[in-house]
């Protein structure tokens, strides 16, 4: 049984070294590097890693590895720090992406406001022209209907 535990610790140690190089590929380890007990409880029977109590883990680490448990602990802490930095980086990227899309949305809203204002000004000119030549009232009504349909707005005519 002790050989199985020693081999388990060796495999975990080598997996932790790989996790330090590529944390995303070894999330099953990086997620357990928050505490000593958590790393001791890692179980991955497909590669030969078995869960142990923390005291058993420490005992067999000292006999299975050069540097013993202290070496494992250094790697665990390094993975934890790297994983934390990676999460912060992803969080910052997400915030940056959200800010980019917010700016794009604000820009689109500004363009929409400018377009509506220009269209309203053009409509006022048309209203003034219809007052002088009433035969174009039907065309103006059609135009106002399209305006309402496209912009979801209704024009208010000033009947002075």
C-alpha positions in Angstrom: 0.0 0.0 0.0 2.8 2.4 0.8 4.3 1.9 -2.7 0.9 2.9 -4.2 0.8 6.1 -2.1 4.4 7.0 -3.0 3.7 6.5 -6.7 0.5 8.5 -6.3 2.5 11.4 -4.8 5.2 11.2 -7.6 2.5 11.3 -10.3 0.8 14.2 -8.5 4.1 16.0 -8.2 4.8 15.7 -11.9 1.2 16.7 -12.8 1.6 19.8 -10.5 4.8 20.7 -12.4 2.9 20.5 -15.7 0.0 22.5 -14.1 2.5 25.2 -13.3 3.5 25.4 -16.9 -0.1 25.2 -18.3 -2.7 25.9 -15.6 -5.7 25.7 -18.0 -5.0 22.1 -19.0 -4.8 21.0 -15.4 -7.7 22.7 -13.9 -8.4 19.6 -11.8 -5.2 20.4 -10.0 -5.2 24.2 -10.0 -8.7 24.2 -8.4 -7.3 22.2 -5.5 -4.3 24.3 -4.7 -6.1 26.5 -2.3 -5.1 24.5 0.7 -2.8 21.6 1.7 -5.8 19.4 2.6 -7.4 20.1 -0.8 -4.3 19.0 -2.7 -4.0 15.9 -0.5 -7.6 15.0 -1.4 -7.0 15.1 -5.2 -8.0 11.8 -6.7 -7.4 10.8 -10.3 -7.3 7.1 -10.5 -6.9 7.1 -14.3 -3.4 8.4 -13.9 -2.7 6.8 -10.5 -3.4 9.6 -8.1 -5.2 8.6 -4.9 -6.7 10.8 -2.2 -5.1 10.7 1.2 -5.5 12.5 4.5 -3.2 15.4 5.0 -1.0 13.7 7.6 -0.6 10.6 5.4 0.1 12.8 2.4 2.9 14.7 4.3 4.4 11.4 5.6 4.7 9.7 2.2 5.7 13.0 0.4 8.8 13.1 2.6 9.8 9.6 1.6 8.7 9.7 -2.1 10.3 13.0 -3.2 13.5 14.9 -2.9 12.6 17.9 -0.9 9.6 16.1 0.5 6.4 17.8 1.4 8.1 21.2 1.4 8.8 20.8 -2.3 5.2 20.0 -3.0 4.1 22.9 -0.9 6.2 25.3 -2.9 4.7 24.1 -6.1 1.2 24.3 -4.7 1.6 27.9 -3.6 3.2 28.8 -7.0 0.2 27.2 -8.8 -2.2 29.0 -6.5 -0.6 32.4 -7.3 -0.4 31.8 -11.0 -4.0 30.6 -11.1 -5.1 33.7 -9.2 -3.3 36.0 -11.6 -4.8 34.1 -14.5 -8.3 34.6 -13.1 -7.6 38.3 -12.5 -6.4 38.6 -16.1 -9.5 36.9 -17.5 -11.7 39.1 -15.3 -9.9 42.2 -16.6 -10.3 41.0 -20.2 -14.0 40.5 -19.6 -14.3 43.9 -18.1 -12.4 45.4 -21.1 -14.6 43.6 -23.6 -17.8 44.8 -21.7 -16.4 48.4 -21.7 -15.7 48.1 -25.5 -19.3 47.0 -26.2 -20.7 49.7 -23.9 -18.8 52.3 -25.9 -20.0 50.9 -29.1 -23.6 50.9 -27.8 -23.2 54.5 -26.6 -21.8 55.5 -30.0 -24.8 53.8 -31.8 -27.2 55.7 -29.5 -25.5 59.0 -30.4 -25.7 58.3 -34.1 -29.4 57.4 -33.7 -30.1 60.7 -31.9 -28.2 62.6 -34.6 -30.2 60.8 -37.3 -33.5 61.5 -35.6 -32.7 65.1 -35.1 -31.6 65.6 -38.8 -34.8 63.8 -39.9 -37.0 65.9 -37.7 -35.4 69.1 -39.1 -36.0 67.8 -42.6 -39.6 67.1 -41.7 -40.1 70.6 -40.4 -38.9 71.9 -43.8 -41.4 69.6 -45.5 -44.2 70.8 -43.2 -43.4 74.4 -44.2 -43.5 73.5 -47.8 -46.9 71.7 -47.5 -48.3 74.8 -45.9 -47.4 76.7 -49.1 -48.5 73.9 -51.4 -51.2 71.7 -49.8 -51.4 69.3 -52.7 -48.4 67.4 -51.2 -50.2 66.6 -47.9 -50.8 62.9 -48.9 -47.1 62.4 -49.6 -46.2 64.1 -46.3 -48.7 61.8 -44.4 -47.1 58.7 -46.1 -43.7 60.1 -45.1 -44.8 60.5 -41.5 -46.1 57.0 -41.4 -42.7 55.6 -42.5 -41.0 57.8 -40.0 -43.1 56.4 -37.2 -42.6 52.9 -38.4 -38.8 53.2 -38.7 -38.0 55.2 -35.6 -41.0 54.3 -33.5 -41.7 58.0 -33.1 -44.6 60.2 -34.0 -44.0 63.7 -35.4 -45.9 66.5 -33.7 -46.8 69.3 -36.1 -46.9 72.8 -34.9 -50.1 74.3 -36.3 -49.2 78.0 -35.9 
